[in-house]
């Protein structure tokens, strides 16, 4: 009997051991097979290892994160990597035991965004930031990938075709409000929020049309405040990536609800005007909403698409306006040439029409140069959906392909690529719009990427050039320098917000440099001197992220003068 019990007991252990060992053995063999397949893929394509590695000293490369944290208060995160980028246009990053890559080479960026975009045999695509953005935006191009994203993009593409051909007089009232607000202000005036209010108003007008019954002025103001706050928290949640669930304050949830209720009001108004199952739009904006509804058959999905357009249209234009003013007032000769082109195109205070924009070559050059130095999407990341490659960056000379395994992240810096001397010459860091007027940059190709690229290229890129300028001879919105001496520009400081980036994470930037005793005219306003607020030490990483949202672009000593 004892021997029989003994044999029965041992009979269970092989099964237990098999349950414990077989899955692990299978996973090991699968990984080994995948590794061998990756190696064969790399060998077949001549891939070599990227020899440049971002240096680190601490275990798990935690000192790289500390380095980022240390520069947050100074708002010079992008500038802090400039020297590394000069030495290594392509390099590996080791963090938390994982290997990633960063590139500024246009050939690699073109490969990721176009040649090996989703749908190709080997491809690199973005990893969804759905969880971080969804509470505010819902379903749309910024929170979708794959087939749902393609559907949403096609829906919005048709609507943007309509918006692109709208009369520019749509902007008139909002420009008047911007100028009136500046003219009636005394003392220290924060210019950045004024630009954000302006672009929010113009984008809302393009999408929703005029005021809707049932909404009071206080409702519009509450929406604007909630929109600002929800955008700020969403930008922070994006930076937290997979840890976004750590930061979802109650005020954020409430702000998101206000934004959605505001958009829903316009949707409901547009859908009220029905004749049976047919929709009869009273305005062009209602036609936009009703077209979306005809395709989606769900008011909430229509609302989400509209909120996506709102977030896309507000931040990018406000940031572009801020940087353009920042650069022009520091270069009086270029500012004067800019004004001369406006006056020659519209000699008697005529209203601007779209066909006149084609003749304003210096306007386009100024905007191109502004977007080159301060792109709306300075750094972004892609993840390999399958084992693939980058065309350059490997080997001793950096000209061989690099194997990118499935799941690996590849970052690319438009900010540093746009400042590359190999692409833009020795004055790559200088503001020189004239470089865009001749044949100097006719072959720059993917070296200039202000509106992203490939299938995810910005839908509203045409609106950017048309929406920047509105002119009347009596109250020009374009600043005029008044015999000011040029002060050297200080190192650029940047902060995070959500800007238009074709469905990917991105970083909008505002200046924090100081400019003393420089007088300009904006409309009927004399603007004397720029001043920036200062930042103290941060007590926590979260506090630092929230502080990045503080608007740093300020104008001081505004006094009203006659036109």
Secondary structure by P-SEA (a helix, b strand, c coil): caaaaaaaaaaaaaaaaaaacaaaaaaaaaaaaaaaaaaaaaaaaccccccccccccccccaaaaaaaaaacccccccccaaaaaaaccccccccccbbbbbbccaaaaaaaacccccccccccccccccccccccccccccccccaaaaaaaaaaaaaaaaaaacccccaaaaaaaaaaaaaaccccccaaaaaaaaaaaaaaaaccccccccccaaaaaaaaaaaaaaaaaaaaaaaacccccccccaaaaaaaaaaaaaaaaaaaaaaccccccbbbbccaaaaaaaaaaaacccaaaaaaaaaaaaaaccaaaaaaaaaaaaaaaacaaaaaaaaaaaaaaccccccccaaaaaaaaaaaaaaaaaaaaccccccbbbbbcccccccccccccccbbbbbcccbbbbbbaaaaaaccccccccccccccccccccccccccccccccccccccccaaaaaaaacbbbbcccccbbbbcccccccccccccccccccccccbbbbbbbccccccbbbbcccccccbbbbbbbcccccaaaaaaacccccccccccccccc
